[in-house]
């Protein structure tokens, strides 16, 4: 199902079941500053809203501890932990899909059907909006020319990236999960395309930072028309959705693929070099 272009934070989803890994989600008051922020986001996806509020990177650098992420951002770890505890005390008991409990096939399908579909639709709309907004406002806001240039580059990069995931990496991960369908493997590890995707993710994060910088952090000037304001809102929403998109890949799907490949290699060795 494609997300609405008017959607904001997509932190709450469906309830999940056991799959990629079996773990107990940390209780709010047991979350420590030494826990990896990506692991916290994987096990307690409802807390992504808290991380977004403080501007913490839980996606591209999910391997940082919560304290390290706070230090990098220049915010108080104690304040973030307090916000987490308050969130746990006040949050309604809404179902939240824990994607760490999904199979690789389920998660890859979800990423394609939600985050990829949303990004593709958003870029089409943003390209149209940016042309109209530049034509109407660039005389008084020349920074829009730079924003449009950076947006076009990001759209090209992400479209190419999503194609490579959908045609190469995701099918590979699905095959790793279906033992009977694996007859042979490429002469390299799944880590190779994963590392390429993670490198792309770092570039996407930098591109969004440059876009945000070119429009004052998505702040609309006083003379901005409705289309101008909607364009900035859509850009902000797309960046936030991309944070969640990258988090699900870097911190959940890709590590699961590496683990699955290691299990397959061990099984093949135990079977005398023949995978059944």
Secondary structure, DSSP 4 states (H G I P E B T S, - for coil): -PPPTT-----------S-S---PPPPGGG--TTSBHHHHHHH-GGGHHHHHHHT---STTTTSBHHHHHHHHT--HHHHHHHHHHHHHH--------GGGS-HHHHHHHIIIIIIHHHHHHHHHHHHHHHHHHHHHTTT-THHHHHHHHHHHHHHHHHHHHHHIIIIIHHHHHHHH-GGG-----SS-HHHHHHHHHHHHHHHHHHHHHHHHHTTTTPPPTT--HHHHHHHHHHHHHHHHHHHHHHHIIIIIHHHHHHHHHHHHHHHHHTTS---
